[in-house]
Amino acid sequence: QAFATARVDCRPLRLLRSHTMPSRAMGGARRAAGVPDAFAGAGQVDGCHRCKGRSPVCFRCKGEVWMRCDRCSGRGELETKVACWCAQGRSPKASCRKCSGTGEAMLRRECRFCAGEGLWECRHCQGRGLFPCGGCGRGQFRGGAAPARQPREAPEPGATLRRCDGTEVSQVAKLWEERGCQQRVLAVWAIDNPYLAWRYRERRGELARELGRAPAELRGFHGTHPQNVLSIAERGFDDSKRTGQAFGSGEYFAKDPSVSVWYSKGGSFMFVCQLCLGHESSSEANLDGDHIWVPMCSYYVISRPQQALPIYLVQFETSVSLASEPQSEASLRAELASPIVNLGASRDKRLIDLSLAGSGATIPALPAAWWNGDLAHFSGELFFDAENPHGAKRFSPELAGGKVLVVLRGEGKFAAKAEEARRAGARALLVVQREGAGPLVAMTGVASADGSFPAAMVDTMTGQRLMKMCLSSPGARINSAVRRSSEAELPPNRPCAMSATSTDALWLGYLHAHFVDQQLEGDVRRFLERHAPQVAQPEIRIVRGKFTQAKIRLNTQLGQEDVRALNGKAFFECGRERRVTVDDAHGSSGQRCPRSIAGYCRGRNLRYVDPCWCEHGPLPTEGATYTMEDISLESAKGDEIVSAFLQSAPFHSGSPKVLSVRSVHNPKLQRQHECFRRYLTEKNGEAPRQVELYHGTNVNILDTVYTHGLFPPSDVDASEACPVSGGKGLRTSLCNNDCGICTKRHAWGRCHMFGLGIYLGDLAQKSHRYVSGVEVSGGGVHKMVVCSVLFGDALKLEGHLTAGQAMHDVFSLRALGPGDLPRMVAPTCQESSTRPVDQKDILFVKGLRGCCRPGFSVFNSEYISFHPYQCLPLYEIAYKVQ
């Protein structure tokens, strides 16, 4: 009641920011604004399944609203060492006040990330100090309107270009060929630019409010001179540099990449851009709208740069010889030689920053691939042996013991150098890159028996400075090491809710994400050996999502008392003692589901393979409604949909004729789709790519699809007696696992070849085979759904199943262990990604064309998603087959 009468004004809190702002206890910021601490239970609805047992206080900022800036460590300014003017071309002056005779001066500048404040609003709660429940409203502002949220500050301009392989290359090449280009795609780079993506989303939100629906989006190609490529990737399109403008003012994009080839000015690079279409102009002058479509030239003209987002950079085959290509083309190829290219304010998040004592200078270093993630070992005194510069010989334990060794690259393998450092008792190893050898590389190999000796590589200039420092100033040391990637604070441990008498699967969490899987798996195994010795050889998998956790499959049943006792035992995570929650992985009745991702738990409709018995409550789309709007077949989006649809014609049953295209607008389903987008962004560290794919299904359930979305199938058959799932001609049930009618386990019947997922195709011809429920004899109308699918990190599968039913019961990629996939699939081409299978987001099965074996592989490619909100129904294509 006290909270119901309180109204928080966030503006006074902004006046509290300062470089020396003291750390307040939980609730201090709220008391400063006149809000009583009684808010914690206010507004709660008894028995709410979503916030049961959870405090509305944001667990990241502890209700303090403000958090310390990670970029400047709360100082409000950044320090960088630069060469002093007095040392240019000569020895530094001892009397110089700027460098004190060292030749290096400290340049201090305001941190742009926090605007020099040292603090910034908590992003998790958007600066409210509370994280409200979406079900019952607990923790929301009551008794008047909530204070208006301040708009998010724009990220700093900067981009990361990552060389693609596997699924993304196949998807771009498919679009390239579909649009009619003859040149071959040589390479593809994914562009991750937080600033341009933020600008695009802001503009897209404005258009959505103006139109009353989500604006249409499509992809266009843009060719430019090689010297402009990196600037466009970093800062986007500049409307002050437009030339030509034959069809009105705007940025010009081509539907056909062959058109953009002519605008590449002799180069071999062009952009693939995501375009947002709002109000179409009434004439080619492009004066009364934000875009026009020029069919005769296949041009998309976008009047505002904010509505064009570069997402890929493509290198294509060209007939121009190396002798006649622009000089900037060779420079661009050299820039893109590294697997990851950082532009502007973008920083390589793989690196760690080592801080030198005294000077405060920061040294970037790339950790070895075998490193366990523990930063503590990189702090210590530096040591360089001039008589053993490459570390090829034995180090003296008296000299090297307990120190951070510096060695040169060469004269031996990385793992051998690390092993010599370990034998000498060193804390860590820094390897100096060879001069002219290119960018830093992640050292590979097996460094020691436990495979976790801390080692990292530094660049040539930094390494030479470290070696001189070790020889001239004994005692030089590294004070601390900091990750560049953000470290999310773990939520508090929750109580064990197990109600079953025993279980064969455990859930353990949460774990720190910066430790590698091998380290965490070993810690969990030692924990069980110490406190549950009756569990022999458990199967342990580290699952990474928003938070990191462990899933443990037991060979024997473990009783409830034993599981509850584990919650009070000491857990050592990389040598540090703490407590964790251990619970039944199958969940318990009445428990708030811990397995939900973006509001959906995969186990809610599974009864046999991996059920979840938690209380799930209604779906987020409960009570959702949708509207449909006709799309002109002559419009930009209509033309794109129809031309792509007819690209694979004729179908197996005849030639299709498109009758109409309608867009589907469902605000609740759109919100869940955006929620899953945020989940993938936080999980993978970059915004997921979005692609439109086809889905063919029974036309009698399209109303359910447009209301609640596409759901992965259950592991039980649909009973004809069930009022929900019966009478629709379905193989699997639409019900949850608490249905008392649909109980028969679904068996393999030459169906669900690659698992119990949502099947999508990039060819309308393939998806047409699965359109059913149409009265063909009466000239019935077929209907196919076009979905927006968020890729994330896709698992590419290219090969043949070892048995027809090998993958039938796969209900999620997160359920696949390290040895599962090799038992199920005989690959014809190995996946190049080193990321574990259970951390992938979608399954891409590559079509083998003429090498296909019916029943064991597919002719045309298909995509399988295991989460309903990864796919958003956008358009419905109505067509007849003649």
Summary of the structure (lengths in Angstrom):
residues: 882
radius of gyration: 29.4
end to end distance: 67.4
largest distance: 97.3
contacts: 2827
relative contact order: 0.07
helix: 23%
strand: 26%
